Amino acid sequence: MDLDFKSSKYDLFDDWHQNKTKQAFTQKLQQQAQVEKTQLPQLLSREDLKIRWQMNSRQSVHQVASKPDFPQPVFSFNHGKTPLYLKTEIKIFEINHPWLITPGARLAYSQWILHNVID
């Protein structure tokens, strides 16, 4: 069924009673909505990253997100103050930066830097 809103304008929007056209359009749009819901990407905010990486502050996440190879946000809202990242791209970043994932890994990395780079 083709959803032609223009030719069905009266039945859909001007007739305030339930009718067959409204039922058919509603059923078709509900099916379309179900398909679209399965195709939504998983998005992570910086707060999600803070929890995921077990960090104590927003500043820690900001420092990581400021790295040049950190994924760009795919969407932002709140006038750009809340960026959202694709979960898949975050996983790629974690694979290439495993020392960021847990507090223990960050501590081991800082100790490695202390003994192998600073000494």
SVG drawing of the C-alpha trace seen along z (x, -y; Angstrom):
<svg xmlns="http://www.w3.org/2000/svg" viewBox="-16 -26 82 31">
<polyline fill="none" stroke="black" stroke-width="0.4" points="0.0,0.0 1.4,-3.4 0.9,-6.0 -0.4,-8.9 -1.1,-11.6 -2.2,-14.2 -5.0,-12.3 -6.2,-11.0 -6.0,-14.3 -9.7,-14.6 -10.0,-11.1 -6.8,-11.4 -6.9,-15.0 -10.2,-16.6 -12.5,-13.7 -12.4,-13.5 -14.0,-10.1 -12.2,-6.8 -12.4,-5.4 -10.8,-2.7 -8.2,-5.0 -7.0,-6.0 -6.9,-2.4 -4.9,-1.3 -2.5,-4.2 -2.0,-3.6 -1.4,0.1 1.2,-0.5 3.0,-3.2 3.1,-1.0 4.8,1.7 7.2,-0.8 8.0,-2.1 8.8,1.4 11.2,1.9 12.9,-1.4 13.3,-0.6 15.4,2.5 17.7,0.4 18.5,-2.3 22.2,-2.6 23.5,-2.3 24.6,-5.7 26.7,-6.6 26.9,-9.9 30.0,-11.1 28.1,-10.1 27.8,-6.6 31.5,-6.6 32.3,-7.7 30.3,-4.7 31.6,-2.3 35.3,-3.2 34.7,-3.5 36.0,-7.1 35.3,-9.4 34.9,-12.7 33.6,-14.3 37.0,-15.9 38.6,-12.5 36.3,-11.6 36.8,-15.1 40.6,-14.5 40.1,-11.2 37.5,-12.7 39.9,-15.5 42.4,-13.1 42.8,-13.6 41.9,-10.0 38.8,-9.9 35.6,-9.3 33.6,-12.4 30.1,-12.6 27.4,-11.4 24.8,-13.6 24.6,-16.3 21.8,-18.1 21.4,-20.7 23.0,-23.2 26.0,-21.0 26.7,-20.4 25.7,-16.8 27.6,-14.8 26.6,-11.2 29.0,-8.6 28.4,-5.4 29.0,-2.5 30.8,-0.6 33.3,-3.5 33.9,-3.6 34.7,0.1 37.2,-0.5 38.8,-3.2 38.9,-0.9 40.6,1.8 43.3,-0.7 43.6,-2.2 43.1,0.7 44.8,-1.2 41.8,-3.5 39.1,-0.9 39.5,-0.1 41.0,-1.9 43.5,1.0 44.6,0.7 45.0,-3.1 47.2,-2.5 49.3,0.1 49.8,-2.2 50.8,-5.1 53.3,-2.9 54.7,-1.7 55.1,-5.3 56.9,-6.1 59.3,-3.2 60.0,-3.1 59.6,-6.7 60.3,-9.0 63.2,-7.1"/>
</svg>
